[in-house]
């Protein structure tokens, strides 16, 4: 691997302020903000809008559509006459 063409791959904390969740992983993303992690080391922190802790698909808080009502409405409009 050439030393000068690849971005710096290091430990970074991703934080979801809305859900109050943070996790440490490795990434090439850069950030000016830092945070002291549980192990006592200081890492760059990146605030994200959506994570697995706040996304409706992963948390089960998504909308449930009333499919029975929609089918009945369709049949009322376009059903056999």
N, C-alpha and C positions, 0 to 999 in steps of 0.2 A: 504494500500500500504506500502511496506517496504521502508524505507527511504534510504537505502544504495545501492540498486541495480538499481535504475532508473537514467537516465542521467538528467542533469539540463535543464529544459524547460524554456526558457527566450526569451525576445524580441531581434530580430536580424534584421539588415538591409541587404537586398540582393540588390546588385548593378550590373547593366549591363553597363560597361564603354563604350562599342561600341555604345549603343543607348542613353546613357546619362540618364538612368532611374534608380531610386532606390525606394524600397518599404520596409516598416517596417512590420514585421510579427513575429510570435513566432516559435521557432525551438530549436532543441537540438544540432545543429551544433556549433562547437567552432571555434573561430578565434582570432588571436593575434592582428589584426588591429581593430581600433575603429574609429567611426565617430560621430560628433555632429549632431543630427537630428534637425528637424524644431522646436520641442518642447523644445529644449535646453538641453535635456538629451544626454548622451554619450552611444552609443550602439556598440556592435561588428559588423563589416561589413564583408560580404562575397561577393567577386567578382565572377560573373557567366559569362559564355561565351554566353549563349543564354537565352533570356527571352521572354515573350509574346510581348515585344516591338520590338525585333529584329528577331524573328523567321518568316520565309517566310509564313508559314501556317496561322499565326495570322495576319500578316500585309498585306497580299494580294500581296506581291511582288514575288510570286513564279513563276516558269517557266510555260508557257502555251505551251503544245505540239500541233503541227499541226497534228491532227488526220486525217484530210481529205487527206493530202499528204501521210501519212503513208498507208492509205487504198489503195490509187491509186498505190503506189509503190508495195504493196503486190499483187494487182490484175495484175499488169504488169509482175511480176515474176511468180506467181503461178495461174493466172487466167485460164479460159478455153481457150484452144488452138484450 
